[in-house]
Amino acid sequence: MPTLVHDDDRPALRYGPNRDEARASKPPSADRQNNDECWMNEAIELARDMQGLVWPNPAVGCVIVNDGRIVGRGRTQYGGRPHAERVALNQAAGHAPGSTLYVTLEPCCHWGKTPPCVDAIIAAGVCRVVASLQDPDPRVNGGGFRKLRQAGIKVEVGPGAEEARETMAGFFHRIATGRPLVEIGERALAPSSIPRGFDAVVQSGERKLWLLTRGRRGETFAEGLEGLNDTFALLDQLGTRGLTRVYVSSSDPFAERLMTGAHA
Ligand SMILES: [Zn+2]
């Protein structure tokens, strides 16, 4: 069976309390924790903006905070590069020394097509890194945190983990299976709109399956349901395109085909 996730109403992102109020009513450690969650929410929002546009990398968001204000914002760029941390560090420039960097995924420590982000973070003089998740990629997998700590940077992992995992669920599913995560839901969608957090919408007609992706016009990508006898192959096709999270309306006949089994 393809992986299906039903569409629950997700709670709105929780923002931290007004910082003055927090200071007045809570001990310093709780205050900082609330601020961390608040800043991390900004980073998660940045990541959400790029979902579906950054394959072969996950959509990551990053904000750099110095003296209580954001001095740099970054998100993974189209096609996966540059990474979010690079973009944010470039924006922060001279304001980076002494700052805290919030990022939704562990910074990379390996040479890919770009140099490691941890080197740039260390060189910029960031003094604290808060990350939502450790990167399970075997080339990183804690190595980024280790290198930052070795350089004397304080590292904390966990704030915003649930929301960050949600932004990357499709990416990790695509890595594991080669197919996008398919979600069947009951949202009322405007024509040609894609719900936030999804890469694409699939709609079916008698003679075609219609694929709507971000930044592109909709296109026919397969014959209609009548001739469709292997939904696995179809999901493979979507995965090959780099789609990680696809939305199908529960009222669409394609949803029923997905739920009744991959093979007709
Ligand atoms: Zn990186």
Boltz pocket constraint, residues with backbone or C-beta under 6 A from the ligand:
constraints:
  - pocket:
      binder: B
      contacts: [[A, 83], [A, 85], [A, 107], [A, 108], [A, 115], [A, 116], [A, 117], [A, 118]]
      max_distance: 6.0
